[in-house]
Amino acid sequence: MLQFGYSAVERALAAIYGASADAVRESAFRARISSLQRLNILGAEAHVGKGQRLTYGVPEIERLLCCLELCELGISTTTVGKLVNSYWADKFGPIFRAAQKTVIRDPSDDDVILVFFGITLMSGNWSEGSGFPGVPNVNHCTLGKLPDRIKYWLATISNNAAELPPRVAAVNLSARLRQFHTALGEAHMAELRIEFGGRTSATKSVARKHK
C-alpha cells in the first residue's frame, strides 16, 4: 500500500486549502489538522503521539480530506470528528472509493459529487434529539445526474418541511481528489529530492575525505 510522509501530505493539503501563503496560515492549518488527529479521525490503525513518525496511506488521507471538506462547510471540528468516525464505513468511505476510481480519467459527467442535504448548521444546535447538530444527510451522485438529483431532493424535502429544510450543498469530490493528488505528487517529489539530495551530498563528502 502506498505510504506518504506527514510533511508531504500536510504540504499538499495546505496547497489546495490556500494555507501555504504565509506562516500564519500554515500555523493555523497545522493546528486544525492536529486537533482532528487528536479526535482519532485517521482510524484505529493510526497512532499519533509525541515522538511517533506518522505515515499516511490512502485511507488516512481520505479521512483527513473528508474532515477538511466538512470544516469548509462551517461544521465544528468536534462534530466533524464524531461524524466521520461514526459514518465512515457506511457513508463517506464508499463515496470516496467511488470517487477515487474516476480520478485517473479526465473530468466528465461521471465525476462523483458528494452531496449534503437538509443542512441545519444554525438551528440544529438547539434541536432536540440531534446526535450531530446541524450535520446534514449524506449522499452522492454523478455530475451528469446532479441537476435532476438536486431538484428531486429539494422537492422531496420541501414537501415534508417538518423533518428537513430544503437546503443542499455539493462538492465535486473527483475534482477535489485530482487537485490533491497533483499537489501530493509535487510535495512528495520535493521531499524525495531533499532526502536523496542530502544523501548524495553526504556520500560525495565522505568520498572526498577518503581520497
C-alpha positions as CSV (number, residue, x, y, z in Angstrom):
1,M,0.0,0.0,0.0
2,L,1.3,3.5,-0.8
3,Q,2.5,5.4,2.1
4,F,3.4,9.1,2.3
5,G,5.2,11.1,5.0
6,Y,3.3,13.5,7.1
7,S,5.1,16.5,5.8
8,A,4.3,15.8,2.2
9,V,0.6,15.2,2.9
10,E,0.4,18.4,5.0
11,R,2.0,20.5,2.3
12,A,-0.3,19.1,-0.3
13,L,-3.4,19.8,1.8
14,A,-2.1,23.2,2.7
15,A,-1.7,23.9,-1.1
16,I,-5.3,23.0,-2.0
17,Y,-6.8,24.8,1.0
18,G,-4.9,28.0,0.4
19,A,-2.9,27.7,3.7
20,S,0.6,27.8,2.3
21,A,0.9,31.6,1.5
22,D,2.4,32.6,4.8
23,A,3.5,31.4,8.3
24,V,0.3,32.5,10.0
25,R,-1.9,30.5,7.7
26,E,0.4,27.5,7.8
27,S,0.4,27.5,11.6
28,A,-3.4,27.8,11.8
29,F,-3.9,25.0,9.3
30,R,-1.4,22.8,11.1
31,A,-3.3,23.4,14.4
32,R,-6.6,22.4,12.6
33,I,-5.0,19.1,11.4
34,S,-3.6,18.4,14.9
35,S,-7.0,18.9,16.5
36,L,-8.6,16.5,14.1
37,Q,-5.9,13.9,14.7
38,R,-6.5,14.1,18.4
39,L,-10.1,13.1,17.7
40,N,-8.8,9.9,16.2
41,I,-10.3,10.6,12.8
42,L,-7.5,8.7,11.0
43,G,-8.9,5.3,12.1
44,A,-8.0,2.6,14.5
45,E,-4.7,1.7,12.8
46,A,-3.2,5.2,13.0
47,H,-1.5,6.3,16.2
48,V,-0.5,9.9,16.7
49,G,1.7,11.0,19.6
50,K,4.8,12.8,20.6
51,G,7.9,11.2,19.1
52,Q,6.0,9.0,16.7
53,R,6.6,9.3,13.0
54,L,3.2,9.1,11.2
55,T,2.9,8.0,7.6
56,Y,-0.4,8.2,5.7
57,G,-1.9,5.6,3.4
58,V,-4.9,6.2,1.2
59,P,-7.5,5.5,3.9
60,E,-5.9,8.1,6.3
61,I,-5.6,10.7,3.5
62,E,-9.3,10.2,2.6
63,R,-10.4,10.6,6.1
64,L,-8.4,13.7,6.7
65,L,-9.6,15.2,3.4
66,C,-13.2,14.4,4.2
67,C,-12.9,16.2,7.6
68,L,-11.4,19.3,6.0
69,E,-14.2,19.4,3.4
70,L,-16.7,19.3,6.2
71,C,-14.9,22.0,8.1
72,E,-15.2,24.2,4.9
73,L,-19.0,23.9,5.4
74,G,-18.6,25.5,8.8
75,I,-19.1,22.4,10.9
76,S,-17.2,22.4,14.2
77,T,-14.0,20.3,14.4
78,T,-15.5,18.2,17.3
79,T,-18.7,17.5,15.3
80,V,-16.7,16.7,12.2
81,G,-14.6,14.1,14.1
82,K,-17.7,12.4,15.5
83,L,-19.4,12.4,12.1
84,V,-16.5,10.9,10.2
85,N,-15.8,8.3,12.8
86,S,-19.4,7.3,13.0
87,Y,-20.3,7.3,9.3
88,W,-17.0,6.5,7.5
89,A,-17.8,2.8,6.9
90,D,-21.3,3.2,5.7
91,K,-21.3,6.6,4.1
92,F,-18.1,8.5,3.4
93,G,-15.8,5.6,2.8
94,P,-17.8,4.1,-0.1
95,I,-18.3,7.5,-1.7
96,F,-14.6,8.3,-1.5
97,R,-13.8,4.9,-3.1
98,A,-16.2,5.6,-5.9
99,A,-14.6,9.0,-6.5
100,Q,-11.1,7.6,-6.5
101,K,-11.9,5.4,-9.4
102,T,-12.7,8.5,-11.5
103,V,-9.5,10.4,-10.6
104,I,-7.4,8.9,-13.4
105,R,-10.0,9.9,-16.0
106,D,-10.5,13.4,-17.5
107,P,-13.2,15.5,-15.8
108,S,-16.6,14.4,-17.1
109,D,-20.2,13.9,-16.2
110,D,-19.0,10.7,-14.5
111,D,-17.3,12.7,-11.7
112,V,-18.6,11.8,-8.3
113,I,-20.4,14.5,-6.4
114,L,-20.6,14.4,-2.6
115,V,-23.9,15.9,-1.6
116,F,-25.2,17.1,1.8
117,F,-28.9,18.0,2.1
118,G,-31.2,19.0,4.9
119,I,-28.5,21.3,6.3
120,T,-29.2,23.0,9.7
121,L,-25.9,24.4,10.8
122,M,-27.5,27.1,12.9
123,S,-30.9,25.8,14.1
124,G,-29.5,22.2,14.5
125,N,-27.6,23.4,17.6
126,W,-30.9,23.9,19.5
127,S,-32.9,21.0,18.1
128,E,-33.7,18.2,20.5
129,G,-32.5,14.7,19.8
130,S,-29.9,15.6,17.3
131,G,-26.8,13.4,17.5
132,F,-24.8,15.7,15.3
133,P,-26.2,19.2,15.5
134,G,-26.5,20.8,12.0
135,V,-24.9,17.9,10.2
136,P,-26.8,17.1,7.0
137,N,-27.8,13.9,5.3
138,V,-25.0,12.5,3.2
139,N,-25.5,11.1,-0.4
140,H,-23.8,11.2,-3.8
141,C,-24.4,11.1,-7.5
142,T,-22.6,11.7,-10.7
143,L,-22.1,15.2,-12.1
144,G,-24.3,14.4,-15.0
145,K,-27.2,13.4,-12.8
146,L,-26.7,16.3,-10.2
147,P,-29.3,18.7,-11.6
148,D,-32.1,16.2,-11.5
149,R,-31.0,14.8,-8.1
150,I,-30.9,18.3,-6.6
151,K,-34.4,19.0,-8.0
152,Y,-35.6,15.7,-6.6
153,W,-34.1,16.2,-3.1
154,L,-35.3,19.8,-2.8
155,A,-38.8,18.9,-4.0
156,T,-39.0,15.9,-1.7
157,I,-37.7,17.8,1.4
158,S,-39.9,20.8,0.9
159,N,-42.9,18.6,0.8
160,N,-42.0,17.4,4.3
161,A,-40.7,20.6,5.9
162,A,-41.3,19.3,9.4
163,E,-38.4,16.9,9.1
164,L,-35.7,18.5,6.9
165,P,-35.3,22.0,5.4
166,P,-34.8,22.3,1.6
167,R,-31.1,23.0,1.6
168,V,-28.4,21.3,-0.4
169,A,-24.6,21.7,-0.6
170,A,-22.4,19.7,-3.0
171,V,-18.7,19.0,-3.6
172,N,-17.2,17.7,-6.8
173,L,-15.2,15.0,-4.9
174,S,-13.5,13.7,-8.1
175,A,-12.2,17.1,-8.9
176,R,-11.1,17.7,-5.3
177,L,-9.2,14.4,-5.3
178,R,-7.5,15.3,-8.6
179,Q,-6.3,18.6,-7.1
180,F,-5.0,16.8,-4.0
181,H,-3.2,14.1,-6.0
182,T,-1.5,16.6,-8.1
183,A,-0.4,18.6,-5.1
184,L,0.7,15.4,-3.2
185,G,2.8,14.3,-6.2
186,E,4.6,17.6,-6.2
187,A,5.1,17.6,-2.5
188,H,6.3,14.0,-2.4
189,M,8.8,14.6,-5.2
190,A,10.2,17.7,-3.4
191,E,10.5,15.6,-0.2
192,L,12.4,12.9,-2.2
193,R,14.7,15.4,-3.7
194,I,15.6,16.8,-0.3
195,E,16.1,13.3,1.2
196,F,18.1,11.8,-1.6
197,G,19.9,15.0,-2.5
198,G,21.1,15.2,1.1
199,R,22.3,11.6,0.9
200,T,24.1,12.3,-2.3
201,S,25.9,15.3,-0.8
202,A,26.9,13.3,2.2
203,T,28.2,10.5,0.1
204,K,30.3,12.9,-2.0
205,S,31.6,14.5,1.2
206,V,32.7,11.1,2.5
207,A,34.3,10.1,-0.8
208,R,36.3,13.3,-0.8
209,K,37.6,12.7,2.7
210,H,38.8,9.2,1.7
211,K,40.7,10.3,-1.4
